[in-house]
Amino acid sequence: MTEPTTGATGLGAELSARPAARSAEDTTVSRETTDALAGLDHDEGSPLANELIATERLRRELEKSDFPRPPQTRVIAVSNQKGGVGKTTSTVNIAAALAKRGANVLVIDADPQGNASTALGVDHRSGTPSIYEVLLDDEPMANVAQRCPDLPTLWCVPATIDLAGADIEMVSIVRREFRLHGAVNDLLAGPGKKLDYVFIDCPPSLGLLTLNAMVVAHEVLIPIQCEYYALEGLTQLIKTVEMVKKHLNRDIVVSTIVLTMFDGRTNLAREVASEVRSHFPDETLEHTVPRSVRVSEAPSFGQTVITHDPHSSGAVAYTAVAREIAARGAATHRGEHQ
């Protein structure tokens, strides 16, 4: 796999199974959290102080938690045809949180906007070898994947502007729905055989790019925004998954729903969360992701919030979400073998 200019090695036969090194800042409590914790009774603190205390407690709990690695590679398509729900943000931050805890993770950026590539700090300028060459020119995926500069066990297959026309260009190709399927399976049989997770960031539409992702994926992860139109389009997405399951990929399931942009101070957010949980009690994760300035600003630094500000509420929330995903995968595997 290709490498950034930092000189890090790529994802080849030497794919590391060692845990990623933790940065020094992971063990340092931020000043605002220290101030909130110092001498404050939880019941007497301001709402902000209480929130900081709760975030810090959860962060410390997560530091001691086990993130079980799956017995075989989990291929997860992250999809929602409604834009602006935190799809790409969830993809890169969950991937980064898992990689930070030692998992070998690959993110495939299948969205022509290339936002996942930006957040992961990899080159995706026009002309860069990318997922477009994999889908249209049969380029091996190992040749275009780049190691992310901040986390040694996280890789990204970038998307360039060329991908914008891929939906149309693939129409005339034989077995067009299986282009990504073949590329991913070849990777997992060879240089990517030690990968723990493959996340595919889908575009906000149900075209051929999304269909390719669902044909190869074992699971679908759906981010849902905690606002009025949260469930709009979800019915069509579920129908699409069912259609793929019936005709193209019998193993695919909607395994995970993540509630994003949650603000517990508003009745609307609580009502939306309650409605989603009532319709999808088994799929919806316990932890929600709050609105966070740090989450929004991290891509402008070419980073995920996991490395940009690991003590922020957004980073802690996505780490908690990643732990749930890891634990659910381990529990599912145990259930299948009992």
Phi and psi in degrees as a GROMACS rama.xvg file:
@    title "Ramachandran Plot"
@    xaxis  label "Phi"
@    yaxis  label "Psi"
@TYPE xy
-73.2051  162.528  THR-2
-128.674  152.17  GLU-3
-71.3319  173.525  PRO-4
-69.8718  -5.7909  THR-5
-70.077  -16.5435  THR-6
89.5811  8.92969  GLY-7
-68.0811  150.211  ALA-8
-76.2333  157.081  THR-9
-90.819  -172.925  GLY-10
-92.2238  92.4129  LEU-11
-130.304  -149.352  GLY-12
-62.0663  -21.9805  ALA-13
-89.0725  14.8678  GLU-14
-47.4051  124.476  LEU-15
-80.4362  139.695  SER-16
-104.24  3.76213  ALA-17
-78.6422  151.757  ARG-18
-63.2906  143.952  PRO-19
-67.1897  142.706  ALA-20
-67.1371  139.49  ALA-21
-90.0816  141.521  ARG-22
-75.343  157.16  SER-23
-62.201  -31.0304  ALA-24
-67.4909  -17.8028  GLU-25
-63.765  -26.5511  ASP-26
-100.35  7.85219  THR-27
-110.523  121.233  THR-28
-77.337  134.841  VAL-29
-64.1596  155.775  SER-30
-61.0359  -42.23  ARG-31
-65.0192  -34.3495  GLU-32
-71.3739  -40.5569  THR-33
-59.3193  -44.7601  THR-34
-62.6886  -38.5321  ASP-35
-69.8724  -35.9829  ALA-36
-77.0072  -27.079  LEU-37
-72.3879  108.972  ALA-38
70.5874  14.433  GLY-39
-100.223  128.657  LEU-40
-76.7912  133.588  ASP-41
-57.0651  -39.0664  HIS-42
-74.5667  -21.0829  ASP-43
-98.9887  -10.2369  GLU-44
-72.3758  163.53  GLY-45
-69.8905  163.094  SER-46
-55.0954  -38.7244  PRO-47
-64.9437  -44.2485  LEU-48
-62.7013  -42.316  ALA-49
-62.3513  -38.873  ASN-50
-64.9807  -41.6717  GLU-51
-64.3576  -40.0283  LEU-52
-63.6752  -45.6027  ILE-53
-62.6701  -40.7952  ALA-54
-64.1275  -43.0539  THR-55
-67.4782  -38.4639  GLU-56
-62.3399  -43.4546  ARG-57
-65.2297  -39.8547  LEU-58
-61.071  -43.5435  ARG-59
-65.7215  -37.3106  ARG-60
-63.3626  -42.6285  GLU-61
-65.6471  -33.9897  LEU-62
-60.2125  -30.7902  GLU-63
-93.8496  -4.92347  LYS-64
-83.3477  154.855  SER-65
-90.7921  135.182  ASP-66
-111.729  87.4372  PHE-67
-61.27  135.821  PRO-68
-88.6206  142.439  ARG-69
-70.2212  150.189  PRO-70
-69.387  -21.1408  PRO-71
-145.408  162.725  GLN-72
-60.4864  130.064  THR-73
-98.5418  122.4  ARG-74
-104.418  116.465  VAL-75
-123.48  120.16  ILE-76
-90.0787  126.887  ALA-77
-101.891  113.657  VAL-78
-142.356  145.163  SER-79
-166.664  122.429  ASN-80
-70.9659  -13.9829  GLN-81
-85.4471  128.52  LYS-82
-79.2621  162.513  GLY-83
74.1413  22.9717  GLY-84
-102.496  0.631469  VAL-85
94.7607  24.654  GLY-86
-64.7191  -57.4261  LYS-87
-65.6199  -41.393  THR-88
-58.7425  -42.9972  THR-89
-66.9462  -41.148  SER-90
-57.1054  -55.0694  THR-91
-71.2006  -34.9372  VAL-92
-77.3188  -36.4289  ASN-93
-66.1986  -43.0754  ILE-94
-60.3759  -44.8011  ALA-95
-65.5874  -40.0395  ALA-96
-63.5044  -40.5897  ALA-97
-68.4439  -41.7859  LEU-98
-64.2068  -36.1779  ALA-99
-64.9038  -26.516  LYS-100
-94.7549  16.8931  ARG-101
103.091  -7.65943  GLY-102
-72.5243  149.127  ALA-103
-89.58  117.227  ASN-104
-129.083  136.758  VAL-105
-119.381  131.483  LEU-106
-107.852  125.024  VAL-107
-102.281  114.963  ILE-108
-85.835  100.827  ASP-109
-103.811  15.7413  ALA-110
-104.028  119.955  ASP-111
-55.1643  -20.854  PRO-112
-67.8807  -24.4684  GLN-113
69.7618  22.79  GLY-114
-69.5362  -32.4773  ASN-115
-65.534  -38.0742  ALA-116
-62.7383  -40.7788  SER-117
-61.6177  -48.8568  THR-118
-64.136  -29.6351  ALA-119
-91.1971  1.16928  LEU-120
73.2759  26.4693  GLY-121
-105.751  156.2  VAL-122
-71.8467  127.086  ASP-123
-140.763  34.8072  HIS-124
-67.9603  158.498  ARG-125
-54.7839  131.866  SER-126
98.0721  -13.437  GLY-127
-70.9  132.748  THR-128
-55.1791  129.779  PRO-129
-147.804  -171.828  SER-130
-62.963  -24.1295  ILE-131
-60.8466  -47.1805  TYR-132
-64.9808  -31.9574  GLU-133
-65.5438  -45.9354  VAL-134
-75.5907  -38.5113  LEU-135
-100.98  -27.6151  LEU-136
-117.741  8.535  ASP-137
60.4536  28.3698  ASP-138
-70.0845  131.644  GLU-139
-58.8216  137.159  PRO-140
-62.0733  -32.2343  MET-141
-62.3035  -23.7543  ALA-142
-80.5256  -17.0468  ASN-143
-112.683  -13.4853  VAL-144
-70.1346  142.784  ALA-145
-121.329  140.024  GLN-146
-74.3856  135.555  ARG-147
-75.6362  137.933  CYS-148
-67.2041  -24.096  PRO-149
-92.1566  -22.8661  ASP-150
-133.86  118.908  LEU-151
-70.4291  -15.1997  PRO-152
-110.751  24.8495  THR-153
-123.663  127.679  LEU-154
-123.018  160.124  TRP-155
-139.887  132.766  CYS-156
-93.9224  109.112  VAL-157
-75.4239  163.935  PRO-158
-116.073  136.116  ALA-159
-113.081  175.915  THR-160
-61.4082  -21.655  ILE-161
-58.7626  -27.5772  ASP-162
-67.7922  -16.7129  LEU-163
-58.6184  -31.877  ALA-164
-99.3014  6.51324  GLY-165
-65.0443  -37.595  ALA-166
-54.9521  -42.6216  ASP-167
-74.995  -41.6391  ILE-168
-65.8941  -27.8561  GLU-169
-82.9593  -11.3593  MET-170
-55.342  -40.1966  VAL-171
-89.9816  0.625474  SER-172
-84.1617  137.298  ILE-173
-64.7555  137.777  VAL-174
51.5486  47.7609  ARG-175
-61.8937  -26.641  ARG-176
-74.5599  -12.2029  GLU-177
-109.887  12.9894  PHE-178
-62.7697  -46.6225  ARG-179
-72.9567  -33.9851  LEU-180
-55.9323  -49.0031  HIS-181
-64.4994  -40.9471  GLY-182
-66.3034  -43.2146  ALA-183
-67.8597  -43.7209  VAL-184
-63.7188  -38.0357  ASN-185
-62.5134  -40.4617  ASP-186
-63.7353  -47.0103  LEU-187
-69.9553  -22.4738  LEU-188
-83.406  -13.8216  ALA-189
-122.391  -113.335  GLY-190
-66.7457  -17.1739  PRO-191
-104.22  21.4838  GLY-192
-67.7838  -17.8478  LYS-193
-96.8924  8.287  LYS-194
-66.0856  139.181  LEU-195
-91.1904  -37.8528  ASP-196
-137.398  142.06  TYR-197
-124.317  116.039  VAL-198
-103.388  132.598  PHE-199
-113.874  114.463  ILE-200
-84.9734  107.898  ASP-201
-85.5173  154.991  CYS-202
-72.0574  160.814  PRO-203
-78.9945  57.1509  PRO-204
-159.893  168.711  SER-205
-111.383  47.5386  LEU-206
-89.436  -161.621  GLY-207
-66.6307  -31.209  LEU-208
-64.8425  -45.3489  LEU-209
-66.0628  -40.3331  THR-210
-61.854  -41.5337  LEU-211
-59.6644  -40.861  ASN-212
-64.1336  -40.682  ALA-213
-73.3957  -28.1731  MET-214
-68.5171  -32.8964  VAL-215
-94.3748  -20.0521  VAL-216
-75.9461  149.189  ALA-217
-88.6423  -29.9713  HIS-218
-136.495  155.386  GLU-219
-118.899  129.06  VAL-220
-107.976  126.12  LEU-221
-116.429  113.485  ILE-222
-80.6067  134.737  PRO-223
-125.951  125.614  ILE-224
-76.6757  136.408  GLN-225
-81.8075  61.1639  CYS-226
-138.547  -178.223  GLU-227
-55.9919  -44.1061  TYR-228
-93.3724  28.5003  TYR-229
-54.9934  -43.9546  ALA-230
-91.8296  1.25378  LEU-231
-67.2078  127.172  GLU-232
87.3526  -13.7435  GLY-233
-66.2711  -37.4007  LEU-234
-59.5262  -44.1659  THR-235
-66.0702  -37.4247  GLN-236
-63.8168  -43.3565  LEU-237
-62.7719  -40.9918  ILE-238
-62.7078  -38.4028  LYS-239
-63.9037  -43.4204  THR-240
-61.062  -41.7489  VAL-241
-65.0816  -37.8318  GLU-242
-65.2176  -43.9965  MET-243
-61.8062  -42.2977  VAL-244
-61.4039  -38.7104  LYS-245
-73.9443  -39.0047  LYS-246
-110.086  -25.2116  HIS-247
-128.399  -30.9144  LEU-248
-151.774  91.5239  ASN-249
-69.3991  -13.4422  ARG-250
-89.8001  -7.90477  ASP-251
-75.5279  141.098  ILE-252
-141.733  150.878  VAL-253
-81.8646  102.977  VAL-254
-95.4843  -27.5797  SER-255
-144.305  134.298  THR-256
-123.603  127.239  ILE-257
-112.905  125.909  VAL-258
-86.1021  118.595  LEU-259
-112.45  164.111  THR-260
54.5196  40.3833  MET-261
-83.2224  132.2  PHE-262
-127.128  98.7711  ASP-263
-64.5558  -10.0457  GLY-264
-78.0427  -14.1986  ARG-265
-104.952  142.371  THR-266
-63.7519  -36.8654  ASN-267
-60.2149  -47.4361  LEU-268
-61.8598  -42.1989  ALA-269
-65.7111  -38.5127  ARG-270
-67.8179  -41.7716  GLU-271
-63.9462  -45.047  VAL-272
-59.8422  -42.3553  ALA-273
-64.0277  -40.103  SER-274
-66.6626  -44.064  GLU-275
-62.5448  -44.1387  VAL-276
-64.5678  -33.5897  ARG-277
-69.5836  -33.8153  SER-278
-82.1993  -33.5749  HIS-279
-132.239  65.4764  PHE-280
-64.5927  -33.8461  PRO-281
-83.553  -29.9942  ASP-282
-86.0574  -28.0685  GLU-283
-78.0197  126.569  THR-284
-71.3539  153.534  LEU-285
-66.8935  -45.163  GLU-286
-82.5911  140.523  HIS-287
-108.119  165.497  THR-288
-111.302  118.965  VAL-289
-79.0228  164.003  PRO-290
-64.4568  139.432  ARG-291
-152.217  127.359  SER-292
-63.1089  -38.0112  VAL-293
-63.4692  -38.7941  ARG-294
-62.9352  -41.571  VAL-295
-70.1279  -35.1113  SER-296
-87.4256  -18.6342  GLU-297
-56.2561  -43.2474  ALA-298
-60.8627  -26.1679  PRO-299
-67.8546  -16.1816  SER-300
-99.8199  6.80946  PHE-301
67.2059  34.6139  GLY-302
-137.987  164.52  GLN-303
-89.9247  165.373  THR-304
-69.0229  -20.1894  VAL-305
-61.804  -36.6766  ILE-306
-100.414  -26.3423  THR-307
-68.6386  -47.0557  HIS-308
-150.802  82.1086  ASP-309
-65.4215  -12.3688  PRO-310
-96.7065  -3.80665  HIS-311
-71.2466  160.445  SER-312
-62.0713  -35.6481  SER-313
-66.2661  -43.2361  GLY-314
-64.1648  -42.9835  ALA-315
-64.8287  -41.3877  VAL-316
-63.1664  -45.0987  ALA-317
-68.8368  -30.7443  TYR-318
-66.7564  -39.342  THR-319
-65.0747  -39.924  ALA-320
-62.5255  -43.6442  VAL-321
-62.1114  -38.8879  ALA-322
-63.1982  -42.1144  ARG-323
-61.443  -43.265  GLU-324
-62.925  -43.4118  ILE-325
-63.4508  -43.7552  ALA-326
-67.4428  -39.521  ALA-327
-64.9457  -39.0711  ARG-328
-63.3025  -41.0663  GLY-329
-66.7981  -40.1347  ALA-330
-66.4501  -40.1159  ALA-331
-62.3704  -42.7271  THR-332
-63.4478  -41.7253  HIS-333
-62.8948  -41.5546  ARG-334
-63.331  -35.0243  GLY-335
-69.923  -21.1427  GLU-336
-112.426  14.011  HIS-337
